[in-house]
Amino acid sequence: MVIIRSLSDFIDCNAISNSSPSYYYEGRCLQSGGRLKLPRTSMAEAIAHGLMQQLANNDCYSREGKMYGILLVELPNGEQRVLKAFSGLLNGCSVVEDWVPPIPGRDEVALEEARTLAQLDAIKQELLTLKQLTERQQYQTLFDEFEQQLQAMSDRHRHCKHQRQEKRQQICDPLTLEQLDEESRQQGIERRQLKRQQNAVLQPLQQLIAVTDARISELKQQRKALSRQLQAQMHATYSLTNFSGRSRSLQELMPGGFPTGTGDCCAPKLLHYAATHNLKPLAMAEFWWGASSVNQDKIQGEFYGACAERCQPLMGFLLSGLKPISIPNRDVYTISPLSPTKAEIPIIYEDEWLIAVNKPAGLLSVPGRYRDRQDSVLSRLRHLLPDGITLASVHRLDQETSGILLLARDRQTHRQLSQQFQQRQVYKVYEAILSGAVTVEQGTIELPLWADPENRPHQKVDWQHGKPSLTHFQVMAREKDYTRVEFTPLTGRTHQLRVHAADVRGLGVTILGDRLYGCCAVTSRLHLHARELRFEHPQLEKTLHLQAITPF
């Protein structure tokens, strides 16, 4: 089966000239944090237009709308060729001649997938039947009829009541008054009889509908559980390979889970195939073909970038291992430069239960909420270490702060170390340079800290809502206009040392480089370093005293 196609199958090679890329597929390298880019060039778009012409000549490609993609690659001998792929299934098939095959893993769960899909289809059919229950309409029709009868009765009774009230005011005959009271009682009896009749007719239908609704709810829960189970199995078996030769399952790449269909998109299929067949990517282009998507956001023949939910999170891993490529006057593929000191994360101590690293300034401790803040100590170690998937951060340092960061390799160790931090049993020492002179030599700062809701992530002193924070400090040296200080925090509030330094009720002098709290000095970093950490090793039952030399 021919998968690697000639350029002449799609374009007139002599008629195409490269221009500036119109789009970059990009992500961060999970090992180094460097930004990786693969362009969509004019040549890639021309190849894609050639593929569109082929699709237009075959009705089978217009039956359903989906993403298609091409990847311009270079063979080991220097020849340029083309790969093409489709997302998901093409007319119900995952393997189609001339197209890049799906990511390995689907075959391993094919039987389970077929069984689960059959179960899901049976659930779907039962749900449709239950939702079309004839008794629902019957109940609603009878309910409306009884409501109309009750309303008409209420209107008649109200009119009679008004007449009785007028008669009571005009007539004093006891016999007549008793007749009026009897009329009132009879109307009450009439109303109660109609309500009983309503309950007798509607209650059986109501009970049947309640049983049906309970079954619908049960089926929906079963459907959700089956879908999640199948998705987890597929994520665990789908294995992607990048250009550095590393292979990872989808589950390892994103332990929190992926949307359904992740790994079946064009870009992962194209890049995985190229990586496993010694092909060098030069450019890529993805486009929509067929009917518009359900939410009308995809148009036939238009180019689109990597989807945010399924493809973008994988790009950093998939592109890892590529080298910069250049053609005359054009940068086809670039990797942002990254110094070795930033790419590497020095390990201070490790054993089978925990690991301590010297976090560089400017790197997150753990991944952030959004896709552009995934580069972190934890995410890098998870992809650098064989057992990295089980790592969990015990505590955190601010992105701008350098120093000792502790991570656990199993849940029990993580829980035991976390308890030590919560119970203030961990001895921590930070070193900082303040952007001015401090008059006192040593002391204690105790201020209640609270997140400023109007200026996040800024923290402020709040005597009403703030949480207690306590720090001991000791001046180490005075260097020109600056002061070198040793901080020993007894609590671990967000930005505690930064606020205790900057606030006038603390030292009243900001840490050098702390722009968030008002330092205006020109400097390359925040001068705050987690220098020492002392705690009880939960498994070895001995005290560990870790130190990291201050880099400033």
N, C-alpha and C positions, 0 to 999 in steps of 0.2 A: 504493500500500500504506500503510494507516494504521498509524503506529507510536506517535505521540503521542496518548495516550488521555485521555479525560475522567475526572475523579475519580468522577463518578456511575456509571461503568462498574464501579466496585469497592466504593464505600461510599455511605452516606447522609451527605453532607457536613455536614448540620445536627446530626447525632448524635455527632460526634467533637469532642473538645476535646483540646488539646495538654497533655501532662504532661512531667515531666523525662525527658530521653533515657535509654534503658536501655542504650545502647551507643554508642560513637563509632568510626567508621572514621577512622583518623588516620595521619599520617606527617609526616616533616620535609621542608620545602621544600628542594630541592636547591640553590637559589641562596642563600637567606638563612639556612637552618638553623632557621627558625621552625617551630613545631609546628602542623600544620593538622588540623582536625577536621570531620567531617561526621556528624551524629547519626542514630541510629535512634530516631525518635519514636513516640509512640502512634498518630499519624495514619499514619505509614509502616507500622507493624505492622498497623493496621486495613486499609489498602490491600492488604497482603500476604495477610491472611486472606481478603479478597474474591477475590484471585487464586487462593488455595487452593480456594475453593468452585468456581471455574470449572474448575480442573484435575480436581477430584473428579468432575465431570460428564462427563468425556471419558476413555475408557479408554486412549487413546494416550499419556496422560501418566503412566500407572501401569506401563507396560511396563519401564521402567528408572528406577532412582533417580538423582537429580541435584540440583544446586543451582539454585534459581530466585531472581530478585531483582527488586525494583521501585525506581525512583528518582523521587521527587517533585521536580518542576522548576517553575520559573517562566518564563513566556514574556516576551519584551521588553515586552508590553503589561500585564504584571502578573498575567495569568491563571495558575492552577496546573494542571498536567497531570501525567500519569504515563507513565513508560517501563517496559517489562518486558523481561527477558532470561533466557536459560537458559545453563548452562555447557556447553561442548563442543558435541556434536551432539545434535539432537532426532530420534530415530528415524532416524538416519543422515544427517540434513540439517543444514547449517550456516545456511541462510537459510530462515526460516519466516515466513509472513505474520503481521503484527501484532506481531512480536517484533523487538527491536533486532538489526541484522545483526552479523556477526563483525567483528573488527578488520581494517582493510585490510591486505593482504599475503598472505592465504591464496590468493587468486586467482592471484597471481604464481607461486606454487609448486604450483598445483593439479595440473598434469600430472606434475611431479616427485614430488609427494606420492602420486598414484595409482600411478605406476610403482614407487616405493619400497614402498608398502603391498602391491602385488602381489608384489614380491620377498620381502618379509617373510612374507607368507602362504605362499609356496612353501617358504621356509625352515622355517616352522612345520610344514607338512605333512611335509616330509622328516625333520625331527627326530622327529615322532611315529612315523613308520615305522621309523626307525633304533632308537628306544628300545624298540619292540615286536619287535625281532629275535628270531625263534624260537630261533635258536642259543644265545641267552643262557640260556633255561630249560633247553635241552638240555644245555648245558655244566654248569650247576649241578646237574642231576639226575645226570649221569654222574660229576661230581666227588664228589658225596655218596656214590654207590654205591661208587666206588673207595676213598674214605676209610673207609667201613664195612668193606670187604674188608681193607684194610690194618690197621685196628684189630683185626679178628678174627684176622688172621694174627699180628699182634704179640702179642696175648694168648696164642695157641697156642704161639708160639715162646718166649715168656717162661716158660710152664709147662714146656715141654720142656727149656729151659736149666736150670731149677731141678732137674728130675729128673736131668739129666746130671751136674750138680754133686754131687748126692747119690751117684750111682753111682761117680763118680771117687774119692770118699772111701772107698767100700766095696770097690771092685774094683781089683786090681793087675795083672790080666791085660793085657799090651800090646795083644793083638788086640782085646779089648773096648774099650779106650781109643781105639784107632784108629777103631773103628766109631762111637764117640760123637763123635769129631772130624769124621768124614765126615758124620754126621747134622747137625752144626752148619753145615758148609759147604753142604750141600744146602738147608738152610733159608735161608741167606744168598742162595743162587742163586734160590730161590723168591721171595724178597722183591724182588730186583733185577728179575726177570722181570715181576712185577706192576707195578712202577714204570715199566718200559719200556712195558708195555702201556698203562698210564695215560697216559704222555706221547704215545704214538702216537695214542691216541683223542682226547685233550683238546687237544693242541697245535694242530691245524688249526682247531678251534673257537676257541681262544684267539687265534690270529692274526687270524681273521675279526672277532672282537669288538674286538681292538685297532685294526684298520683302521676299524671302525665308530665307535669312541670318538674316534679322531682326526678323523674326518669330522664328528662331532657337535661337537667342540671348534672345528673350523674354521668350521662353520655358525654357532655362537654368536658367534664373533668377527666374522663377516660381518654378523650381525644387529645386533651392537652398533655396528659402524662405520656401517652404513646408517642406523640410528636417530639416531646422533650427527650424521651428515651432514645428514639431513633437518631435525633440530632446529636446527642451526646456520643452515641456509638460511631456515627459518621465523623464527628470531629476528632475522636480518638484514633480512628483508622486512617483518615485522610493525611497523607504525609507529603509535605512540600520540601523541595530542595532548592538551595540558592547557589550562587556562583562561587562561593567559598567551599562548596561541597557539604555544607551542613544540611541535615534533614530534621524537620520538626513537624509534629502533628498539629492540626488546628487547635486542639485542646491545650497543647503546650504553648503555642503562640499567644493565645488569649484565654487564660483559664476561666475568666468570667463568662465566656460563651460568645458565640457569633450568631448573627441572624441566620435563618434558614436560607440555604443556597450558597453560603460562603464556601469558596473553593471551586465553585462551578462557573464562575465568571470568566470572561475571556483573558484578562490580564494574568491572573494566576496560572491558568492553563498554558498560556504562551510562554511565560517566563520559566515555569517549572520544566517544560519540555526542552527549552533552549539550554537550561542549566544541566540537565541530565544527558544531553546529546552533544556537549562541547561546542555549543554555538554561541557566538558573541552578539548580544543585542546592540543594534545601532539606533533604532527608532521604532515607535509603536503608535498605532492609531486605532481607536474604537468608535463605532458608530451604531446607530439604531436602524433596523430595517424591518419592514412589515407594518402592520396596523399600529396606531399610536398606543402608548401604554395606557393602563386603566385610568391613571390620574392625569392623562393628557400632557405629561411633562417631557415625553420623548417623541421626536418627530422623525419620520423616515428620512434617511440620508444625512442627518445632522451628526456631527462629531461630539463626543462627550468624554469627560475625564473619568478618572477612577471613582467609583461610587464610595461615598463616605462610610457606609456601614459595613460593606463586605470586602472591598478591595484595598482601600486606602490603609487600613490597619496592617495589611500584609506587605505593603510595598517596601518598607524598611528591610524586612527579612529577605524578601525575594531578590532585591537588588544588591544585597551584600555580597562582596567578593569581586565585583566588577572593577576594572581599572579605567582610568580616564582615557577617552578615545578622542582623537581630533582629526579633522580633515582640513584642507587648506582654508584658512580664514574662518573656520566654523568650529565651535565647540559643540559636538554632537552629544557628549555625555560628560558630566562633571561631577566630581565629589568635592564637597566643601572641605578645605584643609582643616586638619585637627591635630594639634600638637600631641606627642606621645604622652605627656604628663596628664593631659585631660582625657585622652582616650583610655588610659589605664586607670584602674582603681586599685591602689596599693592595699594589699591584705596585711594587716597587723598581726592577727592571730586567727587560727582556725583549728577546729577539731571536728569530730563526727556530729556534734550537737549544735555548734554555733560558729559564727564567723564575724570578725570585726575588721572594718576597713577604714582607711583614711580618706574620707569623702572630699573631693576637690570642691573649691568654691565655684558656684555657678551651676551646679548639677543638683537636680531634685533628689530627695531621699527615696521617694516612691513616685509612681506615675501619677500625673494629675488627672483631672476629670475629663479634659478635652483631648482630642487627637494630637494637637500640636504640643502637648505637654506629657508625652509618654516616655521620653528619654529620662532615665533616672538610674540611681545606683541599683535599685532592686531589679529593674527591667534588664539592665546590662548583665548583672550576675546571673539572672535566670537563664540567659542565653549563653553565658560563658562557662558556667559550671555544669558538670554532668547531672548533678542533683538539684540544679538551680530552681526547678519548677516548685519545689517544696519550701523555698526560702520565704521568710516573712520578716519584715522590719519590726524590731522591738520598740524602737523610739524613732524620732525624726529630728533632723537638723534643718534649719531654714536653707533655702536654695543658695543664698549668698554666703552661708557659714561653712567653713571647712572643718575637718576634724573627725574624731572617732564616731563611727556609726555601727551599731550592733544589730546583727540579724540572726534569727534562729533557723535551724534546719529541720525542726519537727514541732508539732503542735504543743507537746508537753513542755519542751524547753521554752518555747515562746510564751506560754502561759506563766511559767515560773519566773522568767525574767521580767515579764510585764508586771507581775505582782511586786517584785522588788522595786521597780520604778514607781509604781502607784503608792507603795508604802514608804517611800523616801529612804530606801535602804541602799541606794546606789550613790556613790561619791563621785561628783562631777566637778571638773575644773576647766574653766575657759580662760583664754588669754585674749586681750583686746588692746588696741591702741585707740585712745580717745583723741578727738580733734581739738583739744584745748587743754588748759591746765586745771588740775584738780588740787584743791588746797588741803584736803584731809588725807591722812595716810592710810587709814583703814576704817572699817565700820560695817554697819548692816543697813540694808534698804528693805523696807517692808511697805508695799503699796498694793491696793486692790486693783486688779486689771480686768478690763472688759473690752470686748470687740466693739469698735466704733461702727455702728450700722450704716452710717452715711459715708464712711471712708474706709471700706474694707480693702486690704487686710490689716489696716492700721488698728493698733490696740491703744487704749487710753486708761487713765486712772479714773475709776468710778467708785466713789465711797458708798453708793447705794446698792449697786448691782455687782460690783467687781468681786472676783475671786482672789483670796489671799495669795501673795507671792513674796518670797523671802530670798534675799541674796546677801552673802558676805562678800566684801571686796577688800583688796590689798594692793596699794600702789607698789609696782615693781621698779619703775624707773621713770625719770622725766627726760624726754629727748626733745630739745629745742622747744617748740610750742606744743608738743604732744605729750601724752601721759600713757605709759604702759601699765595696764591694770590686770590683776588676776581676779576672776570672778568665781565664786563657789555658790551656785544656786541650790537652795534646799527644796524648792518647788520647780515645776516644769511648765510654766505658763507660756503660751505663744508670745514670742518676741520679748520675753521677760527681761533679758539682759539689755536689750536695745532700749526698752522703755526706762528701765532703772538707770541707765546711763544718761539718756536724753532729758528726762523729766526734771524740772527744777526741784521737785520734792525728793529726787534721787541725787545723782551727781551733777545734773544740769549741763552735761557735756556729751554730745553725740559721739557714737563710735565712728571712727574715720571710715568714710565711704558709705555711711548709712543715710542715703538720700531720702528714704521713706520717712525718717524722723528728723530731717532738716539739715544734714551735713552737706555743705556746698563745696567742700574741697574736691579738687580734681584728683581722682585716684582710680586704680584699675579694679578694686574689689572692696568688699566689706572686711574690715580688719577685725574679725572675730573668729576664733579657732577653738574647737573642742579638744583640749590638750590631753586631759586625763579622764579615765573612767575606771572605777574600782567597784567590784561587785562579787557576790558569791556564785561560783559556778554551780548550777543546780544539779549537775550530774557528778562532777568530780569532787564536790563538797570541799572546795578550797577557794581562797580569795584570788581573783585575777585583778592585777593592777596594770592597765594598758596605758601607753603614752604615745603621742604622736607629736613630733617636733613642730613647733610653730613656724610657719613658712614666711613670716614677715617680721 
